[in-house]
Amino acid sequence: MSADVNVAEVTAKAKVLLEALPYIQDFRGSTFVVKYGGSFMDDPDATVRTRVAHDIAFLAGVGINVVVVHGGGKAITKAMEESGLKASFVKGMRVTDEATVAIVKKTLDEIVNRDVCEALAAANARPKALPGDTVLVCQKLEADEDGTPLDLGFVGDVTEVKVKLIKKEIADGFVPVISPVAEGYDSKPYNVNADVVAGRVASALRARRLFYMSDVPGLLASPPDPASLISTLKISQVDDLKKRGVIDKGMRPKVASAVRALEEGVQRVHFVDGRLAHSLLLEIFTDKGIGTEIVNG
C-alpha cells in the first residue's frame, strides 16, 4: 500500500459502503419518486443542485428506478414579473388565469425541466423530460384540502397518471423528469401543486419510496428548532400535529399528499433537506437517516 494512503480514511469509506450494501441489494429494482423543490433550486450557488443530481444519478446507477417531479414556483413568479403580471396567492396556492397558465407551462417545461435534466445529464444520469400534461390528467380544483370551495382559475387536481408512458421510459433506462402541469378535461393545461403531483405519481407507480426534497430539515416538533426534528411519524399522529400547528402552511399539502400516497400503497414517505450534502443518500443508505419519514400506523 502506498505510504500516501490514509488507512483510517480508506477504512472509514469502506465501512460506509458496507453499511449501504444491504440497502442497495434490497432496493435494487424498486421505484423511488423524488420531488425536487425548495429554495435550493433557486440558489445562485449551483453546488447544491449538482449534489442532488449526483445523488439521483447514484440511485439510478445502483439499479433503482427513479422518477423526478420538480417544482418551480420562484421561476414562475420571476417570469410573470418579466411579463408585467403580478403573482397572487390564496391559501398558499397560485391564482392562475389564462395568461398566467401559459407562462407557468412555458417556464416549467422549457426552463425548469430543462435545467433539472441538464444537471442530471452532467451527473451521468439519463434524464427524459416529460411535460406533465403528456402524462397527467386533471380536473379543475374547486376546494382546498379542508373542503372549503375556492376558484383559482387554471389550477387542477390530478385524476389520472398515464403509468404506461412513464414505465416505458424507465424500461428504456431513463430517469423521467415530470413538470407539474396537467391536461384538463377541456384539453387545456392546468397548473398543479408539485407536491400533489409527486404523491399521485408515486401512488400510480406503487413506488416503494417517495421523497420530498425541500429547504427544511423535515418536520420539526418546535419550529424552527432543528434539534426538534421528528425522525418517524405515523399517519395516526398527523391530525394532532395539525391541531397544534406543527404541520402548518407549506407543510400541509406535503403531508396531505404523503398520507394519501401511503394509503394508496407507497411504503414510506420521506422529507429531506436538499441543502445538506448528499442528504438523499444518507436518508436511504444509512441506518439512522437524517430527515423525517412518515409511515402507516
Phi and psi in degrees as a GROMACS rama.xvg file:
@    title "Ramachandran Plot"
@    xaxis  label "Phi"
@    yaxis  label "Psi"
@TYPE xy
-62.2224  143.319  SER-2
-65.8941  -19.7579  ALA-3
-79.5032  -12.6547  ASP-4
-78.9895  129.152  VAL-5
-86.6081  104.856  ASN-6
-59.9657  -42.7067  VAL-7
-62.7084  -40.149  ALA-8
-67.5899  -43.2812  GLU-9
-64.46  -41.1316  VAL-10
-63.5981  -40.0699  THR-11
-63.2103  -40.5899  ALA-12
-64.0128  -40.373  LYS-13
-63.6454  -38.0473  ALA-14
-63.4289  -39.4895  LYS-15
-62.4978  -43.8675  VAL-16
-63.814  -41.0342  LEU-17
-67.5368  -35.2682  LEU-18
-65.6056  -35.3797  GLU-19
-76.0371  -26.4448  ALA-20
-52.9585  -50.7981  LEU-21
-63.1142  -31.5884  PRO-22
-69.3947  -42.0916  TYR-23
-60.5529  -44.9435  ILE-24
-64.0099  -39.4275  GLN-25
-71.5683  -38.3638  ASP-26
-88.75  -11.2624  PHE-27
-56.8279  128.386  ARG-28
88.664  -8.18569  GLY-29
-80.3817  163.372  SER-30
-108.515  127.564  THR-31
-116.481  136.616  PHE-32
-108.879  129.065  VAL-33
-116.535  116.985  VAL-34
-87.1448  115.599  LYS-35
-102.396  100.225  TYR-36
-154.08  -162.139  GLY-37
90.2818  167.282  GLY-38
-66.6568  -16.4927  SER-39
-64.0443  -21.7517  PHE-40
-67.5881  -27.2308  MET-41
-99.9494  1.4919  ASP-42
-65.1686  130.664  ASP-43
-58.5728  -28.0786  PRO-44
-79.6593  112.173  ASP-45
-75.9361  -4.70803  ALA-46
-56.8912  -43.2273  THR-47
-63.9781  -48.2893  VAL-48
-60.8797  -37.6056  ARG-49
-63.9524  -41.7205  THR-50
-63.4843  -44.3313  ARG-51
-61.7501  -42.1344  VAL-52
-61.1195  -40.613  ALA-53
-68.0654  -35.5131  HIS-54
-62.1441  -44.5644  ASP-55
-64.7075  -40.3678  ILE-56
-62.9365  -35.9757  ALA-57
-63.409  -45.7667  PHE-58
-57.5632  -46.8322  LEU-59
-63.3024  -36.6444  ALA-60
-67.5438  -25.7498  GLY-61
-98.9603  16.936  VAL-62
92.1794  13.8768  GLY-63
-92.0728  135.303  ILE-64
-82.8946  109.44  ASN-65
-105.106  131.741  VAL-66
-119.56  128.486  VAL-67
-106.009  132.827  VAL-68
-118.621  126.781  VAL-69
-112.278  158.063  HIS-70
-96.5472  -150.494  GLY-71
156.419  28.1161  GLY-72
-57.5723  -45.0516  GLY-73
-67.6261  -37.2986  LYS-74
-65.0061  -37.137  ALA-75
-65.6661  -46.6666  ILE-76
-58.9834  -42.5699  THR-77
-62.1731  -44.8463  LYS-78
-64.6798  -36.8436  ALA-79
-64.8364  -44.0717  MET-80
-60.8496  -40.1029  GLU-81
-66.0915  -23.9336  GLU-82
-95.0387  3.91301  SER-83
81.7422  16.6475  GLY-84
-105.593  144.191  LEU-85
-101.817  130.278  LYS-86
-72.65  139.13  ALA-87
-131.795  137.299  SER-88
-127.761  144.954  PHE-89
-128.114  119.891  VAL-90
52.7998  39.2251  LYS-91
80.5017  0.925066  GLY-92
-109.146  138.62  MET-93
-73.962  126.909  ARG-94
-72.7583  125.934  VAL-95
-127.348  97.276  THR-96
-84.4792  -175.158  ASP-97
-63.4961  -38.6151  GLU-98
-67.6492  -39.1887  ALA-99
-68.1049  -41.7515  THR-100
-64.7462  -30.1685  VAL-101
-65.1431  -40.9566  ALA-102
-69.0659  -40.4837  ILE-103
-57.1018  -50.8276  VAL-104
-63.0924  -46.5407  LYS-105
-62.3091  -44.3693  LYS-106
-65.6116  -46.6867  THR-107
-68.3706  -45.1825  LEU-108
-76.9454  -40.7763  ASP-109
-100.296  -16.8105  GLU-110
-114.531  -63.7886  ILE-111
-65.453  -48.3786  VAL-112
-59.5459  -43.1473  ASN-113
-61.3313  -42.7718  ARG-114
-62.4834  -42.3533  ASP-115
-64.0973  -43.8762  VAL-116
-63.3629  -40.1993  CYS-117
-65.4022  -38.7951  GLU-118
-64.5532  -41.5596  ALA-119
-67.3928  -40.3562  LEU-120
-64.3955  -38.2188  ALA-121
-65.4934  -24.2762  ALA-122
-91.13  9.89941  ALA-123
69.0749  26.052  ASN-124
-88.5242  176.202  ALA-125
-120.861  78.4598  ARG-126
-72.4915  150.286  PRO-127
-132.072  112.334  LYS-128
-66.5011  127.307  ALA-129
-126.073  98.4408  LEU-130
-52.8534  131.856  PRO-131
-54.588  -35.689  GLY-132
-75.2714  2.23508  ASP-133
-91.6439  -17.2215  THR-134
-128.568  -4.31412  VAL-135
-124.2  135.931  LEU-136
-118.085  142.568  VAL-137
-140.306  164.104  CYS-138
-109.886  159.666  GLN-139
-63.7464  132.273  LYS-140
-72.8879  125.028  LEU-141
-121.388  -0.0251204  GLU-142
-156.108  155.152  ALA-143
-81.6732  -176.708  ASP-144
-65.4637  -18.4337  GLU-145
-92.6719  1.04394  ASP-146
89.5881  4.13559  GLY-147
-75.9724  125.313  THR-148
-60.9195  142.447  PRO-149
-158.544  156.566  LEU-150
-127.663  110.098  ASP-151
-106.26  7.56901  LEU-152
84.0312  -129.854  GLY-153
-83.8002  63.2236  PHE-154
-121.403  129.183  VAL-155
-118.24  167.706  GLY-156
-123.69  121.364  ASP-157
-62.453  129.569  VAL-158
-114.757  -17.6174  THR-159
-150.374  138.016  GLU-160
-117.505  125.481  VAL-161
-80.672  82.9736  LYS-162
-59.8452  -40.6412  VAL-163
-59.5052  -38.9214  LYS-164
-66.0414  -39.883  LEU-165
-69.8278  -43.7003  ILE-166
-65.0251  -31.337  LYS-167
-62.9259  -42.8996  LYS-168
-65.2728  -39.0177  GLU-169
-62.8489  -45.9655  ILE-170
-61.9076  -29.8072  ALA-171
-83.9333  4.27345  ASP-172
90.7953  14.6359  GLY-173
-98.9388  160.841  PHE-174
-102.959  102.251  VAL-175
-64.0079  135.163  PRO-176
-121.447  109.657  VAL-177
-106.629  131.789  ILE-178
-89.5398  150.458  SER-179
-84.016  61.4133  PRO-180
-127.809  138.214  VAL-181
-128.112  158  ALA-182
-90.37  126.712  GLU-183
-79.6385  171.002  GLY-184
-65.5576  -16.5077  TYR-185
-92.0234  10.4223  ASP-186
68.8908  13.9211  SER-187
-100.785  154.067  LYS-188
-75.2673  144.587  PRO-189
-127.997  140.892  TYR-190
-74.6578  134.295  ASN-191
-131.851  140.375  VAL-192
-57.0987  125.998  ASN-193
-64.9137  -32.2701  ALA-194
-63.6969  -40.9363  ASP-195
-64.9897  -43.4208  VAL-196
-58.041  -46.9837  VAL-197
-58.8379  -43.0641  ALA-198
-64.001  -43.4338  GLY-199
-66.7725  -41.242  ARG-200
-64.4021  -43.5948  VAL-201
-61.1615  -42.9807  ALA-202
-62.8737  -47.1609  SER-203
-63.2227  -35.0999  ALA-204
-86.4271  -2.54004  LEU-205
51.6612  48.0411  ARG-206
-63.2653  147.287  ALA-207
-77.5387  -33.6688  ARG-208
-137.895  144.862  ARG-209
-126.766  126.514  LEU-210
-117.192  129.551  PHE-211
-104.019  105.508  TYR-212
-87.8407  121.31  MET-213
-141.756  -161.315  SER-214
-111.402  28.9938  ASP-215
-131.245  154.892  VAL-216
-65.2341  -22.8106  PRO-217
148.909  -151.771  GLY-218
-86.2994  127.973  LEU-219
-109.716  127.891  LEU-220
-66.1414  -32.3166  ALA-221
-130.653  75.9973  SER-222
-57.9027  140.951  PRO-223
-100.956  27.1336  PRO-224
-73.1317  109.969  ASP-225
-64.4565  -20.8663  PRO-226
-70.9269  -12.1294  ALA-227
-95.8876  21.1612  SER-228
-55.3538  131.397  LEU-229
-90.7104  111.095  ILE-230
-72.2413  -43.6019  SER-231
-132.797  133.311  THR-232
-129.778  131.617  LEU-233
-92.2693  149.422  LYS-234
-52.739  -37.6883  ILE-235
-64.9996  -15.6049  SER-236
-94.4814  -8.42781  GLN-237
-63.825  -48.2041  VAL-238
-58.6221  -41.0258  ASP-239
-63.8948  -40.3268  ASP-240
-68.2529  -31.7252  LEU-241
-66.1343  -45.2512  LYS-242
-61.4674  -34.6038  LYS-243
-83.4461  -4.67893  ARG-244
82.4279  5.09064  GLY-245
-68.0641  -42.1763  VAL-246
-98.04  106.883  ILE-247
-146.222  164.381  ASP-248
49.7932  -121.47  LYS-249
-64.4132  -19.7863  GLY-250
-78.0908  -21.8556  MET-251
-61.614  -50.3333  ARG-252
-65.8736  -32.4488  PRO-253
-62.6631  -49.8743  LYS-254
-67.289  -39.7367  VAL-255
-61.3063  -41.6438  ALA-256
-67.0336  -37.2078  SER-257
-63.9168  -45.1884  ALA-258
-63.1421  -44.9857  VAL-259
-62.6792  -41.5418  ARG-260
-61.3754  -42.6005  ALA-261
-63.4922  -41.0736  LEU-262
-67.3835  -23.0318  GLU-263
-101.667  13.6137  GLU-264
116.685  -11.1821  GLY-265
-68.3576  136.39  VAL-266
-75.5368  -43.7199  GLN-267
-148.697  149.074  ARG-268
-122.702  136.305  VAL-269
-122.86  137.668  HIS-270
-106.289  120.753  PHE-271
-130.472  141.026  VAL-272
-80.6723  109.338  ASP-273
-68.8424  -12.4356  GLY-274
-79.1053  -21.4563  ARG-275
-80.8198  138.996  LEU-276
-57.4852  120.258  ALA-277
55.0085  37.2638  HIS-278
-62.3384  -33.4499  SER-279
-63.6285  -45.5737  LEU-280
-67.107  -39.2778  LEU-281
-65.2747  -36.1835  LEU-282
-68.6789  -35.0252  GLU-283
-88.0299  -44.1529  ILE-284
-106.523  11.4651  PHE-285
-120.841  157.994  THR-286
-67.3152  -32.5954  ASP-287
-93.0984  -38.5318  LYS-288
74.3352  172.154  GLY-289
-133.952  -6.20058  ILE-290
-113.672  -152.835  GLY-291
-110.181  131.306  THR-292
-111.503  137.824  GLU-293
-108.98  131.715  ILE-294
-130.738  163.343  VAL-295
-66.3439  155.213  ASN-296
